[in-house]
Amino acid sequence: MTSCNPLSTTATSRSHQITLTKMSSTTNPPDACPTCACFTETTFSGHERSPRVSKLLRCNDPPSDGELSDFQSTVRSGPGHLADLDQKIVHAKEHLTTLIHERSVLEAKIDDARTLSSPIRRLSSDVLRAIALETIPSSHEVMNSTLQRFDSCNSLDSRESPWTLAQVSHRWRSTIVNAPEVWSSMSLVIKHDDKPTIVVRQMFMTGLRLERSKSFPLTVSLSSSPDADISNHPLLFLISTRCSLIRNLRIGASLISYPVFSWWRGRFDQLYKLSLTSPPLPNRGQLSSGGVESAIDVFEYAPKLKTVGLWISDGLHFSFRFPWTRITHLGIQIFDQQDIDILRQLNNLNHLHIAYGKGVFAVPADHRAISLPDLTLLTLTYRYRRPTPSLPLHPENDQIFSLLSIPNLTDLSLIYRRGFSVSPAIPASNTITTLKLEFSDEGDDYQALTILFQSLTNLRHLTISSPYDIPTFIIVLMLVPLLHLRTLDFRQLTITCEYAMFVQMIRARRKGNDLSIDQLESVYLRSPLTLSDPYTSMWQDLIDEGLKVVYGK
């Protein structure tokens, strides 16, 4: 495109410029653009008529002969000058269009270069695999459905990872498809009334996962609706072809579905961790027709089985057979004394988790304590609420420590799902050094907490979790000695009470020169405290003197 030249003006345009100068109050013409001869917005002064022209326009008087000559000259030369300006405008528009196009091309090149130079395109296979593992449920989460971080708990959902990651690029697909650890953990939701087309798709996608997991140890979770019989579902037969590779297995199904797993007997070569759940049957009559009259011994032949979770709501734990002498970790929901007696068969138990389904029960007069000499960690979960308790409400005593002989217990966890309704009667001669308290409901009983803490004379590490602000914890910790407490974890406890009380409690546990009393060393909090003087400086002094304070969940 040929650019316009502001210097090439005709004689006519020069005479016209002189005429306009006479008729206007503007004395200096604006500077034109050296490229397109256009005037910039800031150089225009605007059109202002001369006083004489304005006067003539306001009346019908004729102009003088000289003025008439000037006006006629402007009329004659004006169209030519307008044509020149129109031509310059056309050239300017063409030039502007070219510049806009060049800018768009350059912007697209910059975007392409930025995309192609992104570090994510240069990720190594190891890093890409690590990212993929972070986007899927871990084996621990698959085995514990309540810990799921993701909205979808079905590993056959193609809208979730790792299916989506395998669609990003050819290199990503090659890396993800050939990463067996990414495909080896799966949660399968089985429905007995799915349409055939859905079952065929489930079979295909499950087959893909099993193929891509190669010989990597599998973690499998199988779940169904409470009243569904999934005994004849094709997915179970497909999974059974790889049951020799299953290391962790969780089954959440009705008891009427469990006999089908007898086909898997003797094939659990690598099974290490097993969790069985079964909701209450709507009709207990289903038991007689469902085929659970005989013992379910399929898991008894798993040579490497060490961890068992037995969460059977109907209290039919005796229907299952396990290699009890090899079990080191057990979780069990108990309903009566018969469930407790199962523990007599476990000689090598290290970790025990007991969940009370209906309530604690008294120790029979002829009861002989169950000896668990290797047990070091005990978790007690209370899932029930006391029916119409008499006032005043005090937690009832859990006699679990009378039922069990656990001389080497060091870690105790108490989980309350329905308020602080039960408190274990802990003997004075205990070796417990770590206590974890978890409240899902309000629990505030000063006397019960005081008795509990006073019984733990060797306590060194205390963790309290509650969605409620319970100042009783602070008060009890101020008054109960706990001579050996070193670590206090309040990360899962909301503290909205008077911070001054909390600082004073911490300060009290940091003072003193008595060598027989351990000083508090570490405090874990969800977020920094909002303090006012003098407690701000008091808290900072505690930190400066060596108190370790850690914030965050």
Buried (B, 14 or more C-beta within 10 A) or exposed (E): EEBBEBEEBEEBBEBBEEBBEEBBEBEEEEEBBEEBBBEEEEEEEEEEEEEEBEEBEEEEEEEEEEBEEBBEBBEEBBEEBEEBEEEBBEBBEBBEEEEEEEEEEEEEEEEEEEEEEEEEEEBEBEEBBEBBBEBBBBBEBBBBBEEBEBEBBBBBBEEBBBBEBBEEEEEBEEBBBEBBBBBBBBBBBBBBEBEEEEBEBBBEBBEBBBEBBEEBBBBBBBBBBEEBBBBEBBBBEBBBEBBBBBBBBBBBBBBBBBBBBEEBBEBBBBBBBBBBBBBEBEEEEBBEEBBBEEEBEBBBBBEEBBBBBBBBBBBBBEBBEBBBEBBBBBBBBBBEEEBBBBBEEBEBBBBBBBBBBEBBBEBEEEBEEBBBEBBBBBBBBBBBBBEEEEEEEBBBBBBBBBBBEBEEBBBBBBBBBBBBBBBBBBEEEBEBBBBBBBBBBEBBBEEBBBBBBBBBBBBBBBBBBBEEBBBBBBBBBBBBEBEBBBBBBBBBBEBEBEBBBBBBBBBEBBEEEEEEBBBBBEBBBEEEBEBEEEBBEBBEEBEEEEBEBEEEE
